[in-house]
Amino acid sequence: MGEQLPETHRMPLSYVAQKQPYELLTSDTANPIIREIQLVKGEFDLGNRNRNWRAKSSFPARCFYPLEPRPHEDKANTLGNRIVSKGLGWENFSFAPISFPTGYEAWCADILNNHSFNLKGDGSGTDYLYGAIFCSLGKYTISPSLLKVLLERWNPDTNTFLFPMGERTITLLDMQKMAGLPVEGEMYDEFIPHGRHLEPSMLSYPKTLSTLLKTWESLRDGDRVSFEVWCNHFYNSPDILSQSSDGEASRLYTAAFLALWLCGFVVIGGGPYIRPSVLVVASWMAVGRRFALAQPALCSLYHSLRLISTDPVGPGSVHRAWPVHFVVSWMGVYMKKVFGEKARRVHIPTCKYPAVRPSMLNTMFRVPQHFTPETAHEFMCRDANILWYPYRPRSASQATKQPSLWISRAFYLSLRRGVLPWRRANFKEDFCILEPYHPDRVAQQFRLDQVVPYPPLASLLTSKDVGISYAHWMYLLNPGQPDLSIFPDDSRIGSPSLPWVKWFLSFIEPFNNILDNLTHGSAYGRISYNDRFESHHAEPKCPTRKLCSYDFVMVKPVSSEHKQRFATLVEARASAADGPWMRLLHSFWAGKTAPPIQSNLQQGSSSHRDCADGSSSHSLLIDNIPARDNLRDEQIDLPHKGSGKRQLSQVIQTKADVQPSAKKKLNFDDEAIACDSVTSPIPLDNVAATDTGLPSTPGFSELEESDDLGAYCISKNGGTSPQPLPFVMPPVNMGQLSGEQIPLLSSNCPVMPSISELGDDVVAPSLHDFEQQTAKTSCGEAIPAMDAFLEEAFLELARKILGKALEGLDVSTLREPARFAFLKTASARLPTEPASVLTVKAALDELASISSKLQEVYSQFDETLGQKEQAVDAAKNAVATQEAALNATVSEISIVEKQEADLSEELAKLNRALLDVKQKKDQLMQAHSAQDLELKKVRDSLQETTARFDQEAIDLEEKTKHFGPKVEKIISSLKNWRSGSE
């Protein structure tokens, strides 16, 4: 679908997106939200053979909306189903975790102790990556039988585990709470820039990137640099960079470690080697730029599980390292009693515990419980052994506390049903892995109520349409939830709806049917491993494919007429994001001291204080009671005496290690909010300003002049309720950009004009005019004259006001908000006497009332029209999808028709050859018959000749037999004569 680009591995994703443009779909089904509606609760009744479900009373459910209109008929297709149906086994299976090189633990501790300024949170009790890096110091083991039984429940079509009472999976929220990986931030992008862009004076990338790439080139063996070689060069070498007090050396030292940490613990792929494309992200992270790491890390995990569960030879034939530590930690958090006591004599370097502790710390160095295949299956078949939501706050008072904006944002980002992208490039090719993410299937893990899920999204591995990952990133980083009050507190427990219970019983039926076959384990497959290997080892594990209609559920290609506008918008968004960091690089290049730039994730210290107090953003304690005791109070202090390893260096205060500048706040008081009666347009050029998370206000130009654009945050005086999300721009549908401007807001708040706004010729009667009039009259005539004067004056005022009110007034203009405000003001300004003025006043009030009703009617009409337009857009999108599917079908039909023609021609040739063979066969049969007849004649003649010869022999014998005695007599007489003559 996308345009083929040369050397896309040399381009940032924003540039590729301009050449391969895809935009977000805006339909409700493509952007589900959480809403509270009335549903009927359901329960499982597995002991009832006639009906294995029960209906309960209705309840206010918080669930994904809109609801799936028709339950789809898909069935579970787990690894266990493949093992039974294809005769697979677990031969040669191993955990295959990536082992870090010698010196990694000490290097990690040195980073945490001395170079973690840009890796910590924004204040006391907060964290960014410190805890996630700390988790990489641990060792994670689990019972092999229990892990195999869990993997047999993995469904690669949905990326979920199947359990008796519902699906569960490793979610983005788990990756944040469990591993400490951030869900929000800038998009994670792996590519290798051109050498000409690495010049420090161009301010495109940190100076450390050029050094890291040159080092990678010098260290590589073929196309690879091993973890061991990388660690030896940057840490185990005598001239260790950590001993330098230079800020640039510290950033290089930190970036090199982050590259190793990313490749070996976070986003795993390609074995124990440093991917050169990861050096861009590592260099930026070393200077303080923040990226969303949970999405690519979870994509890497999902992709590994897909390779294991779909390999045609068997799950044990995938000999590659995969992030098994995330699965082990998830099992330790969600499953009861799978670990025993804490491991003793743990040898890791001395470093302080994170301020906010990821729950992976609970499973570090834990001794797993022993399970046999039978006991492991029995354990997994009891749904009570698996928790729905294990994270809990420190105290009960925190359970019902209103979450901060920062917490709510991360929660709703984790609820975004979509496709997780992981763009991964090297020096030869560029490709992208996209794995479906279905939080709608595991709603109870978010303390929400479960309804029938949407049809599963499709996975994709592409090397030609990498630009589609940009659209998926924009979708995942936009929470898309207008109502933040739906946020469930930690005391809420999700419930299943009755339609979902019925649907799930049908969905899991294929897995339940083969469950008994898996009970005793599948150490060896029904078909031998060697036979499977010979038949399937050459097949591609996960081949690339072209885009199809299944890939356009969340996004769609940008139409040709809107490609230029889309490219402008993407370029403006990228420039706005890069601008502050270019100024930071300029300060480094010029040798100036510059404070780190605070990103949009750092907004509001109060939000982080809420986090430290035990809010739902980070797991401080969990329901899995045996895991709680694994946490020590402050740190693990184990000396390295006699270990032969170097002691950690002293704390180095570098130029970059300075206190950040104070945050600036933009206060928007209620009085400052303008109330306009018309639509306020914003030019397209200003859209990029909104993308950065800053408000589109007249003061934005001043913000662009600031040295610290990322330090600005939005606060509104008064109240503690969460404000609308400020950090991500809503998706822009390029189909709506038909004019030069985009409407920003439309207010129905009328502006009440003053008497002066009615016109210069509308003047109230004055006392001077009355005195001039009454000076000409006598005292007796004064009072009637005054009455007459006032009446005439008020009538004149009423006539002028009425004239102003009637200017341009008709049925079409009466519904304008400004006209309504004018009529109300004019009526209010009219006197209550004389009686004739009251008639005018009543008429104006009636017109104002009609104007109000017209506004209401037209407002309802506009709302209905908007809904119809949305419905039309949805229908158009559906038509476009169907057309794409139809075109794909037509293409397939043409291919099949060509194949049919080729086969028909080949068949005709074969028919002609067959006819020739038949004719030759008939000829040969005729010749055979003639030869057989001739042979029969020859045989008969031979028999006759033989018989004749036999008879002649008999006759000859008869004729000669009387000569025998006569001959013997003669011979005897001759012998006698001879003897007598002697």
ZAMARGU-4260 file (C-alpha; in steps of 0.2 Angstrom, whole numbers, plus 5000, padded with zeros to 4 digits):
<rodrens>
0) 5000/5000/5000 | 5014/5012/5005 | 5027/5020/4994 | 5043/5010/4993 | 5057/5021/4999
5) 5076/5019/4998 | 5086/5018/5014 | 5072/5020/5026 | 5083/5014/5039 | 5092/5030/5038
10) 5076/5041/5041 | 5067/5045/5057 | 5049/5038/5057 | 5042/5056/5055 | 5050/5057/5038
15) 5045/5040/5033 | 5027/5045/5038 | 5027/5060/5026 | 5031/5048/5012 | 5020/5034/5018
20) 5005/5043/5025 | 4992/5034/5036 | 4979/5043/5047 | 4968/5038/5061 | 4950/5033/5059
25) 4938/5044/5069 | 4923/5032/5070 | 4917/5027/5087 | 4921/5008/5084 | 4939/5013/5080
30) 4940/5024/5096 | 4930/5015/5110 | 4929/5024/5126 | 4924/5019/5144 | 4906/5023/5148
35) 4894/5018/5162 | 4878/5009/5156 | 4866/4997/5163 | 4870/4978/5159 | 4864/4961/5166
40) 4877/4953/5176 | 4882/4935/5172 | 4890/4920/5182 | 4897/4904/5177 | 4888/4888/5182
45) 4900/4875/5176 | 4892/4861/5187 | 4875/4863/5177 | 4876/4851/5162 | 4860/4859/5154
50) 4865/4877/5156 | 4882/4882/5162 | 4878/4900/5165 | 4867/4910/5177 | 4859/4927/5174
55) 4860/4940/5189 | 4852/4957/5191 | 4856/4972/5181 | 4870/4984/5187 | 4879/5000/5182
60) 4893/4993/5172 | 4909/5003/5167 | 4914/4995/5151 | 4921/4998/5133 | 4908/5007/5122
65) 4901/5006/5109 | 4896/4988/5113 | 4900/4975/5100 | 4883/4973/5090 | 4885/4955/5085
70) 4896/4943/5095 | 4909/4936/5083 | 4911/4917/5081 | 4929/4916/5083 | 4936/4901/5093
75) 4951/4899/5104 | 4967/4893/5095 | 4980/4891/5108 | 4997/4883/5108 | 4989/4868/5117
80) 4977/4866/5102 | 4992/4866/5090 | 5002/4853/5101 | 4987/4841/5101 | 4981/4843/5083
85) 4999/4843/5075 | 5007/4831/5086 | 5020/4844/5093 | 5030/4842/5109 | 5041/4852/5121
90) 5058/4844/5115 | 5073/4856/5117 | 5063/4870/5125 | 5072/4881/5137 | 5070/4898/5146
95) 5084/4905/5135 | 5085/4922/5144 | 5098/4934/5139 | 5113/4933/5150 | 5122/4950/5154
100) 5141/4950/5152 | 5153/4951/5166 | 5153/4968/5174 | 5136/4972/5170 | 5129/4972/5188
105) 5144/4984/5193 | 5141/4995/5178 | 5122/4996/5182 | 5125/5001/5200 | 5138/5014/5195
110) 5125/5022/5183 | 5111/5021/5197 | 5123/5029/5210 | 5133/5042/5200 | 5124/5045/5183
115) 5106/5044/5186 | 5101/5062/5186 | 5091/5061/5170 | 5084/5043/5175 | 5075/5048/5191
120) 5058/5056/5193 | 5054/5075/5195 | 5053/5076/5214 | 5054/5066/5230 | 5045/5050/5229
125) 5044/5049/5210 | 5053/5039/5197 | 5056/5038/5178 | 5068/5024/5174 | 5078/5021/5190
130) 5067/5007/5195 | 5066/4999/5178 | 5085/4999/5177 | 5086/4992/5195 | 5075/4977/5190
135) 5088/4972/5177 | 5100/4967/5192 | 5089/4953/5197 | 5088/4934/5192 | 5070/4928/5188
140) 5066/4909/5188 | 5050/4899/5188 | 5045/4881/5188 | 5047/4874/5170 | 5032/4864/5171
145) 5021/4879/5176 | 5028/4890/5163 | 5025/4877/5149 | 5007/4875/5155 | 5005/4894/5155
150) 5012/4895/5137 | 5000/4881/5131 | 4986/4893/5136 | 4993/4907/5125 | 4982/4912/5110
155) 4992/4921/5097 | 4977/4927/5088 | 4972/4938/5103 | 4989/4939/5112 | 4980/4933/5128
160) 4981/4918/5140 | 4965/4907/5142 | 4959/4903/5160 | 4943/4895/5165 | 4934/4911/5170
165) 4941/4923/5156 | 4956/4929/5147 | 4971/4938/5155 | 4987/4945/5147 | 5002/4956/5151
170) 4995/4974/5148 | 5004/4991/5146 | 4998/4995/5164 | 5007/4979/5170 | 5023/4985/5161
175) 5022/5001/5170 | 5018/4995/5187 | 5027/4978/5186 | 5043/4983/5177 | 5043/5002/5179
180) 5043/5006/5160 | 5034/5022/5156 | 5018/5021/5145 | 5019/5039/5140 | 5033/5049/5131
185) 5039/5051/5114 | 5038/5037/5101 | 5052/5024/5102 | 5060/5024/5085 | 5075/5013/5080
190) 5085/5019/5064 | 5102/5023/5059 | 5105/5041/5053 | 5115/5047/5039 | 5133/5051/5043
195) 5130/5069/5037 | 5117/5072/5050 | 5128/5067/5064 | 5139/5083/5063 | 5137/5091/5081
200) 5135/5109/5073 | 5119/5103/5064 | 5111/5100/5081 | 5101/5085/5074 | 5107/5072/5087
205) 5118/5072/5103 | 5136/5072/5100 | 5137/5055/5109 | 5128/5047/5095 | 5142/5049/5082
210) 5155/5042/5095 | 5144/5027/5099 | 5141/5023/5080 | 5160/5024/5077 | 5163/5013/5092
215) 5151/5001/5086 | 5159/5000/5069 | 5176/4998/5077 | 5170/4984/5088 | 5159/4974/5076
220) 5163/4956/5071 | 5154/4955/5054 | 5138/4963/5057 | 5137/4961/5076 | 5144/4968/5092
225) 5142/4956/5107 | 5136/4962/5124 | 5153/4956/5131 | 5163/4966/5119 | 5153/4982/5122
230) 5154/4980/5141 | 5173/4977/5140 | 5175/4992/5130 | 5165/5005/5140 | 5166/4998/5158
235) 5179/4984/5160 | 5193/4994/5151 | 5206/5003/5162 | 5202/5020/5155 | 5184/5019/5162
240) 5174/5034/5157 | 5165/5035/5174 | 5181/5042/5182 | 5180/5057/5171 | 5172/5073/5177
245) 5168/5079/5159 | 5149/5081/5156 | 5151/5074/5138 | 5160/5059/5144 | 5147/5056/5157
250) 5133/5056/5144 | 5143/5044/5133 | 5146/5032/5147 | 5127/5033/5152 | 5121/5031/5134
255) 5132/5016/5131 | 5125/5008/5146 | 5107/5012/5141 | 5110/5004/5124 | 5115/4988/5133
260) 5100/4989/5145 | 5088/4992/5131 | 5094/4977/5120 | 5096/4965/5134 | 5082/4969/5146
265) 5068/4980/5138 | 5066/4978/5119 | 5074/4961/5115 | 5077/4955/5098 | 5092/4948/5088
270) 5101/4939/5102 | 5114/4946/5114 | 5120/4959/5102 | 5120/4978/5102 | 5108/4984/5089
275) 5116/5000/5081 | 5098/5007/5078 | 5095/5008/5097 | 5109/5020/5099 | 5099/5035/5094
280) 5086/5033/5108 | 5100/5029/5120 | 5109/5045/5116 | 5094/5056/5118 | 5089/5047/5135
285) 5106/5051/5142 | 5102/5070/5140 | 5085/5068/5148 | 5073/5065/5133 | 5059/5053/5138
290) 5052/5039/5127 | 5037/5028/5129 | 5046/5011/5132 | 5031/5000/5138 | 5024/4999/5120
295) 5039/4992/5111 | 5044/4981/5126 | 5027/4973/5126 | 5027/4971/5107 | 5044/4962/5108
300) 5036/4950/5121 | 5021/4947/5111 | 5031/4944/5096 | 5042/4931/5105 | 5027/4922/5111
305) 5020/4922/5093 | 5036/4914/5087 | 5035/4901/5101 | 5017/4896/5099 | 5016/4896/5080
310) 5032/4887/5075 | 5028/4872/5064 | 5042/4861/5072 | 5037/4864/5090 | 5039/4877/5104
315) 5056/4871/5108 | 5063/4874/5091 | 5064/4893/5093 | 5082/4895/5099 | 5082/4913/5103
320) 5083/4924/5118 | 5066/4931/5123 | 5060/4942/5138 | 5055/4928/5149 | 5059/4939/5164
325) 5043/4949/5161 | 5032/4933/5160 | 5040/4926/5176 | 5037/4942/5185 | 5019/4943/5179
330) 5016/4925/5185 | 5023/4931/5202 | 5012/4946/5203 | 4996/4937/5197 | 4997/4919/5203
335) 4996/4914/5221 | 5010/4903/5229 | 5021/4900/5214 | 5037/4906/5224 | 5044/4900/5240
340) 5056/4909/5252 | 5068/4923/5247 | 5084/4917/5240 | 5099/4920/5252 | 5116/4926/5249
345) 5111/4937/5234 | 5126/4945/5227 | 5122/4962/5218 | 5131/4978/5220 | 5126/4991/5233
350) 5113/5004/5227 | 5098/5012/5234 | 5081/5005/5231 | 5070/5015/5219 | 5058/5028/5227
355) 5044/5020/5218 | 5047/5001/5218 | 5041/4991/5203 | 5033/4974/5208 | 5047/4965/5199
360) 5057/4967/5214 | 5045/4955/5223 | 5051/4941/5211 | 5070/4945/5210 | 5080/4930/5216
365) 5064/4921/5223 | 5065/4902/5224 | 5051/4894/5213 | 5039/4881/5220 | 5041/4864/5212
370) 5027/4858/5200 | 5025/4843/5190 | 5015/4843/5173 | 5000/4836/5183 | 5000/4848/5197
375) 5004/4863/5186 | 4988/4859/5175 | 4978/4857/5191 | 4984/4874/5197 | 4980/4883/5181
380) 4963/4875/5180 | 4958/4883/5197 | 4954/4901/5192 | 4955/4907/5210 | 4974/4904/5209
385) 4975/4919/5197 | 4971/4936/5202 | 4962/4949/5192 | 4970/4965/5199 | 4984/4962/5211
390) 4990/4980/5213 | 4984/4989/5229 | 4989/5005/5238 | 4998/5007/5254 | 4982/5011/5265
395) 4963/5010/5264 | 4962/5029/5263 | 4971/5029/5246 | 4959/5017/5239 | 4945/5030/5235
400) 4957/5045/5233 | 4954/5055/5217 | 4969/5050/5205 | 4980/5064/5198 | 4980/5069/5180
405) 4996/5060/5178 | 4990/5044/5185 | 4973/5045/5175 | 4983/5048/5159 | 4994/5032/5161
410) 4979/5022/5165 | 4969/5027/5150 | 4984/5025/5138 | 4984/5007/5144 | 4966/5005/5139
415) 4969/5010/5121 | 4964/4995/5110 | 4976/4996/5096 | 4992/4989/5088 | 5009/4990/5097
420) 5023/4995/5084 | 5041/4991/5085 | 5051/4999/5071 | 5068/4990/5070 | 5081/4994/5057
425) 5099/4989/5054 | 5112/4994/5041 | 5104/4983/5027 | 5085/4984/5029 | 5071/4993/5038
430) 5056/4983/5045 | 5042/4985/5058 | 5034/4972/5069 | 5016/4976/5074 | 5007/4966/5087
435) 4988/4968/5092 | 4984/4974/5110 | 4967/4970/5116 | 4963/4977/5133 | 4945/4975/5129
440) 4947/4956/5131 | 4954/4958/5149 | 4944/4973/5156 | 4943/4965/5173 | 4962/4967/5175
445) 4958/4986/5174 | 4944/4984/5187 | 4931/4987/5173 | 4916/4976/5168 | 4918/4963/5155
450) 4908/4964/5139 | 4909/4954/5123 | 4926/4960/5115 | 4928/4967/5098 | 4935/4956/5084
455) 4954/4953/5086 | 4966/4965/5077 | 4979/4957/5065 | 4998/4956/5068 | 5010/4962/5054
460) 5028/4961/5050 | 5032/4973/5035 | 5047/4980/5027 | 5038/4991/5014 | 5025/5000/5024
465) 5035/5005/5039 | 5026/5022/5039 | 5010/5014/5046 | 5018/5013/5063 | 5018/5032/5065
470) 4999/5032/5064 | 4998/5018/5077 | 5010/5028/5088 | 4999/5043/5087 | 4984/5033/5092
475) 4992/5024/5107 | 4999/5041/5114 | 4982/5049/5113 | 4971/5043/5128 | 4955/5047/5119
480) 4944/5047/5135 | 4934/5063/5137 | 4926/5058/5153 | 4940/5055/5167 | 4927/5053/5181
485) 4925/5035/5175 | 4942/5031/5182 | 4939/5016/5194 | 4946/5017/5211 | 4956/5003/5219
490) 4941/4997/5229 | 4931/4993/5213 | 4930/4975/5207 | 4925/4971/5189 | 4911/4959/5184
495) 4906/4950/5169 | 4891/4953/5159 | 4879/4939/5154 | 4882/4941/5135 | 4900/4939/5138
500) 4898/4924/5149 | 4888/4915/5135 | 4901/4921/5122 | 4916/4915/5132 | 4909/4898/5135
505) 4908/4896/5116 | 4925/4904/5113 | 4935/4893/5125 | 4926/4876/5120 | 4940/4870/5108
510) 4953/4872/5122 | 4942/4863/5135 | 4940/4849/5122 | 4959/4845/5122 | 4963/4850/5140
515) 4963/4832/5146 | 4976/4828/5132 | 4988/4841/5140 | 4986/4835/5158 | 5001/4824/5158
520) 5012/4835/5149 | 5019/4835/5131 | 5037/4832/5133 | 5037/4822/5117 | 5026/4825/5102
525) 5015/4812/5093 | 5026/4815/5078 | 5045/4813/5081 | 5055/4829/5082 | 5066/4824/5068
530) 5052/4821/5056 | 5045/4838/5061 | 5061/4846/5059 | 5064/4838/5042 | 5047/4844/5035
535) 5046/4861/5042 | 5063/4868/5047 | 5065/4878/5031 | 5049/4887/5033 | 5050/4905/5037
540) 5045/4908/5056 | 5035/4924/5053 | 5036/4931/5035 | 5033/4948/5030 | 5017/4952/5021
545) 5008/4965/5011 | 4994/4976/5019 | 4976/4970/5018 | 4959/4976/5024 | 4963/4968/5041
550) 4976/4981/5044 | 4964/4996/5041 | 4953/4994/5057 | 4962/5008/5066 | 4970/5018/5053
555) 4968/5021/5034 | 4979/5028/5020 | 4979/5047/5018 | 4970/5052/5002 | 4981/5059/4988
560) 4973/5076/4989 | 4977/5078/5008 | 4995/5070/5007 | 5003/5087/5007 | 4993/5094/5021
565) 4997/5078/5031 | 5015/5080/5028 | 5015/5098/5033 | 5007/5093/5049 | 5019/5079/5053
570) 5034/5090/5050 | 5027/5104/5061 | 5024/5091/5075 | 5041/5084/5073 | 5049/5102/5073
575) 5039/5107/5088 | 5045/5092/5098 | 5064/5094/5092 | 5065/5112/5095 | 5069/5113/5114
580) 5081/5099/5112 | 5090/5108/5098 | 5093/5123/5110 | 5100/5111/5123 | 5112/5103/5110
585) 5117/5121/5105 | 5121/5125/5123 | 5132/5109/5124 | 5140/5113/5108 | 5144/5130/5113
590) 5151/5124/5130 | 5138/5132/5140 | 5130/5125/5156 | 5112/5120/5152 | 5098/5113/5164
595) 5090/5097/5158 | 5073/5100/5149 | 5058/5094/5158 | 5046/5085/5147 | 5027/5085/5147
600) 5028/5070/5158 | 5034/5081/5172 | 5019/5092/5174 | 5014/5096/5192 | 5023/5091/5208
605) 5007/5087/5216 | 5003/5073/5204 | 5019/5065/5209 | 5016/5067/5227 | 5000/5058/5225
610) 5010/5044/5217 | 5022/5043/5231 | 5008/5042/5243 | 5003/5026/5236 | 4991/5030/5221
615) 4987/5017/5208 | 5000/5023/5196 | 5014/5012/5204 | 5012/4996/5214 | 5018/4998/5232
620) 5010/4982/5239 | 5001/4968/5230 | 4987/4956/5235 | 4999/4941/5233 | 5004/4940/5251
625) 5019/4928/5250 | 5028/4941/5238 | 5027/4955/5250 | 5041/4950/5262 | 5054/4951/5248
630) 5056/4970/5249 | 5069/4976/5261 | 5068/4993/5269 | 5081/5003/5260 | 5094/4994/5250
635) 5103/4978/5247 | 5121/4980/5255 | 5132/4966/5251 | 5151/4969/5250 | 5161/4963/5236
640) 5176/4958/5246 | 5186/4945/5238 | 5175/4945/5223 | 5189/4951/5212 | 5178/4965/5205
645) 5182/4984/5205 | 5173/4995/5218 | 5161/5008/5213 | 5168/5025/5209 | 5164/5040/5219
650) 5149/5051/5215 | 5154/5063/5200 | 5145/5079/5199 | 5145/5084/5180 | 5141/5099/5171
655) 5124/5091/5167 | 5121/5087/5185 | 5113/5103/5190 | 5096/5107/5197 | 5082/5110/5184
660) 5075/5127/5182 | 5059/5131/5190 | 5043/5127/5181 | 5033/5140/5173 | 5014/5139/5174
665) 5001/5146/5163 | 4986/5151/5174 | 4969/5152/5164 | 4957/5160/5176 | 4938/5158/5172
670) 4938/5177/5169 | 4951/5175/5155 | 4941/5163/5145 | 4934/5173/5131 | 4915/5170/5126
675) 4913/5173/5108 | 4897/5172/5098 | 4905/5165/5082 | 4917/5152/5078 | 4935/5156/5081
680) 4947/5148/5068 | 4964/5143/5070 | 4976/5143/5055 | 4983/5126/5050 | 5001/5132/5054
685) 4996/5134/5072 | 4991/5116/5073 | 5008/5110/5077 | 5008/5121/5093 | 4994/5111/5100
690) 5003/5095/5096 | 5017/5099/5108 | 5004/5098/5123 | 5004/5117/5125 | 4987/5127/5123
695) 4983/5137/5107 | 4983/5154/5115 | 4989/5171/5110 | 5004/5168/5122 | 5011/5153/5113
700) 5022/5164/5103 | 5030/5169/5119 | 5033/5151/5124 | 5042/5148/5108 | 5055/5161/5113
705) 5058/5152/5129 | 5074/5142/5132 | 5064/5129/5141 | 5048/5125/5131 | 5046/5108/5139
710) 5045/5115/5157 | 5029/5124/5154 | 5014/5115/5161 | 4995/5120/5162 | 4986/5123/5178
715) 4969/5130/5182 | 4965/5139/5198 | 4953/5131/5210 | 4946/5114/5211 | 4955/5097/5212
720) 4946/5088/5198 | 4957/5081/5184 | 4958/5094/5169 | 4957/5089/5151 | 4972/5080/5145
725) 4985/5093/5139 | 4999/5083/5132 | 4992/5075/5116 | 4983/5083/5102 | 4967/5074/5097
730) 4968/5065/5080 | 4966/5076/5065 | 4956/5068/5051 | 4963/5075/5035 | 4947/5073/5026
735) 4940/5087/5036 | 4954/5099/5031 | 4945/5106/5016 | 4948/5125/5020 | 4963/5135/5025
740) 4958/5135/5043 | 4952/5123/5056 | 4938/5128/5068 | 4945/5129/5086 | 4929/5132/5097
745) 4911/5138/5095 | 4903/5146/5109 | 4884/5149/5112 | 4887/5161/5126 | 4879/5178/5120
750) 4887/5195/5124 | 4874/5207/5132 | 4877/5224/5124 | 4876/5241/5134 | 4864/5255/5130
755) 4879/5263/5120 | 4880/5248/5109 | 4862/5252/5102 | 4869/5267/5092 | 4874/5285/5094
760) 4856/5291/5089 | 4848/5281/5103 | 4849/5293/5118 | 4839/5293/5134 | 4828/5309/5138
765) 4838/5321/5149 | 4833/5334/5163 | 4839/5348/5152 | 4827/5344/5138 | 4813/5344/5150
770) 4818/5361/5158 | 4818/5369/5141 | 4801/5362/5137 | 4793/5367/5153 | 4801/5384/5154
775) 4788/5389/5141 | 4773/5383/5151 | 4764/5389/5166 | 4764/5380/5183 | 4747/5373/5180
780) 4752/5366/5164 | 4768/5359/5170 | 4763/5342/5176 | 4753/5338/5160 | 4767/5345/5150
785) 4779/5334/5160 | 4769/5319/5157 | 4767/5322/5138 | 4785/5326/5137 | 4791/5310/5145
790) 4778/5300/5136 | 4784/5307/5119 | 4803/5305/5124 | 4800/5287/5129 | 4790/5284/5114
795) 4804/5291/5103 | 4817/5281/5113 | 4806/5265/5110 | 4805/5269/5091 | 4824/5271/5090
800) 4827/5255/5100 | 4814/5246/5090 | 4822/5253/5073 | 4839/5246/5079 | 4831/5230/5084
805) 4822/5228/5067 | 4838/5231/5056 | 4841/5216/5046 | 4829/5206/5057 | 4820/5191/5048
810) 4817/5173/5051 | 4834/5168/5046 | 4844/5181/5057 | 4832/5179/5072 | 4841/5163/5077
815) 4858/5171/5079 | 4864/5172/5097 | 4869/5190/5095 | 4852/5194/5089 | 4844/5186/5104
820) 4856/5196/5115 | 4851/5212/5107 | 4833/5209/5108 | 4834/5205/5127 | 4845/5220/5130
825) 4833/5231/5120 | 4818/5225/5130 | 4827/5227/5146 | 4831/5245/5141 | 4813/5250/5137
830) 4803/5259/5151 | 4788/5250/5158 | 4777/5266/5154 | 4767/5271/5144 | 4756/5257/5140
835) 4760/5258/5121 | 4779/5255/5126 | 4774/5239/5135 | 4766/5232/5119 | 4783/5235/5111
840) 4792/5227/5126 | 4781/5212/5125 | 4784/5210/5107 | 4803/5211/5109 | 4802/5198/5123
845) 4791/5186/5112 | 4804/5188/5098 | 4818/5185/5110 | 4809/5169/5116 | 4806/5164/5098
850) 4825/5167/5095 | 4830/5156/5110 | 4818/5142/5103 | 4826/5144/5086 | 4843/5143/5093
855) 4838/5127/5103 | 4830/5119/5088 | 4845/5123/5076 | 4857/5117/5090 | 4848/5101/5090
860) 4848/5100/5072 | 4867/5104/5071 | 4870/5090/5084 | 4859/5078/5074 | 4868/5083/5058
865) 4885/5080/5067 | 4879/5063/5072 | 4873/5060/5054 | 4889/5066/5047 | 4899/5054/5059
870) 4887/5040/5053 | 4891/5045/5035 | 4909/5045/5039 | 4908/5028/5047 | 4899/5022/5032
875) 4911/5029/5020 | 4925/5021/5030 | 4916/5005/5030 | 4914/5007/5011 | 4932/5011/5009
880) 4937/4995/5019 | 4925/4985/5009 | 4931/4992/4993 | 4949/4989/4998 | 4944/4971/5002
885) 4935/4970/4985 | 4950/4976/4976 | 4960/4964/4985 | 4948/4950/4980 | 4948/4956/4962
890) 4967/4955/4962 | 4966/4938/4969 | 4953/4933/4957 | 4964/4939/4942 | 4979/4929/4949
895) 4968/4914/4951 | 4961/4916/4933 | 4978/4917/4927 | 4983/4902/4936 | 4967/4893/4929
900) 4972/4898/4911 | 4990/4892/4914 | 4983/4876/4921 | 4970/4874/4907 | 4984/4876/4894
905) 4995/4863/4903 | 4980/4852/4905 | 4977/4853/4886 | 4995/4848/4883 | 4993/4834/4895
910) 4977/4828/4886 | 4986/4829/4869 | 5000/4819/4876 | 4988/4807/4884 | 4979/4804/4867
915) 4996/4801/4859 | 5000/4788/4872 | 4983/4780/4870 | 4985/4779/4851 | 5003/4771/4853
920) 4996/4759/4866 | 4982/4754/4853 | 4995/4751/4840 | 5006/4741/4852 | 4991/4731/4857
925) 4987/4727/4839 | 5005/4722/4836 | 5005/4712/4851 | 4990/4703/4845 | 4998/4699/4828
930) 5014/4694/4836 | 5005/4683/4848 | 4995/4674/4834 | 5011/4672/4824 | 5019/4665/4839
935) 5005/4652/4841 | 5007/4647/4824 | 5026/4644/4826 | 5023/4634/4842 | 5010/4623/4833
940) 5022/4620/4818 | 5036/4616/4831 | 5025/4604/4839 | 5020/4596/4823 | 5038/4595/4817
945) 5044/4588/4834 | 5030/4574/4833 | 5035/4570/4815 | 5053/4568/4820 | 5049/4558/4835
950) 5039/4546/4824 | 5052/4545/4811 | 5064/4540/4825 | 5053/4527/4831 | 5051/4520/4813
955) 5070/4520/4811 | 5072/4511/4827 | 5060/4498/4821 | 5069/4496/4805 | 5086/4494/4812
960) 5083/4483/4827 | 5085/4466/4818 | 5102/4471/4812 | 5108/4470/4830 | 5109/4451/4833
965) 5116/4448/4816 | 5130/4461/4819 | 5134/4453/4836 | 5135/4436/4827 | 5147/4442/4814
970) 5158/4451/4827 | 5158/4435/4837 | 5163/4424/4823 | 5177/4436/4818 | 5184/4436/4835
975) 5184/4417/4835 | 5193/4416/4818 | 5207/4428/4824 | 5210/4419/4840 | 5211/4402/4830
980) 5223/4409/4817 | 5236/4413/4830
</rodrens>
